[in-house]
């Protein structure tokens, strides 16, 4: 007799999926609405995508957000990986507890506290050093690197903790220098975790609103800030079109990352494709 799942469990599962994804599907459907009213269907149309591309404010904000997100995610991945290696491979050293606490702090600290702290830091640096001369894209990047690095460090550290250290020891026994062992053995093994950390950092940077609102200045409004200013006056169809594009891009990125990680795991496990012979 087959083991059947309880009806309540199945219903709760489908309710959870519906609660998460039905609003997204509704938003995507209404992005193709011809009517100016987001709650009234006026026929299928792509007019709001054209309106979106002609809106220079949104286009400039999107390009700025993408540039900040790419740079922040890349630098965060580099620094977070180095911090994870230090915490996992260097044993006990002076300042280890402080480093671990500084990495964990952005994960549990409210964003409004982080944003206010960074704002006061930049103001103090401007008074003492004269840099940064003004708040803008640079201060936003530094702020995003600060909190994104913590997420990358946690992800890479968890991967290093479960990684078999015998591979590195065997490479050193065979005459490999530490740098070559790190490049040839350690880096390929933690590459999936680094990719996951980069994608998470990119998403967090692209999505951040609270911290960015504190450290941004005139002429440096990111995409979340522009969307928030528009939504406060009411949701418009072009916002639905913009959200649909973001969902499509993020979904494609998740699929590609999942495929790459699956392929990496299969190569690491030494699997070979099954071939049919006549």
C-alpha angles and dihedrals in degrees: 000000000000119000106245122201117239115263091236092057093051092046092049090050094052092043090054092050091047092048091053103038110026093074089051092051091048090051091050092049093051091049085074092051116123093206124092089224111083092207097050121071112224101171137284115306142148094210095113092056088056091048089050094053090049093053103097093190093059094040093051091046091049093050091048092049092049092049092049092045094051095048094042093048093048096049091041091053092051096047094039092052092050091049091049092050090050093051095044106034106030097063118210116348136158110281095020093122091048092050092049091049093049090051093048095045098077089051095061102026117099112252093235090059091048092048093049092047092051091047091054089046093054092045091051092047090051091052095045104033104016089238132143091033091200140358114263142103093337095055090045091053093049091049093049091048089052097060099027092057090064093058092048092049092053093049095047092042091055090052093049091048093060096037117111107250091196090082092060092044091051091051091052091047088055091057102269116152117231093251093050091046090052092049099041101034114015100039097052091048094052095038094099090053091048090051091050090049091049092051092047092048091048091051094046092049093047092048101043117118110152100055092038091054090059099047102035126096140196113314094015102092112150125213096265090051092051092047092048091051090050096046092052087067093044136290113283127195093248089062088056089052091050092049090050091054091049092049091050094049094046092046091051091049092051092050093049092046091048091051092049093048092048091050091048092051091050092050091048091050091051095239118165125202116259113244128198116227124199 
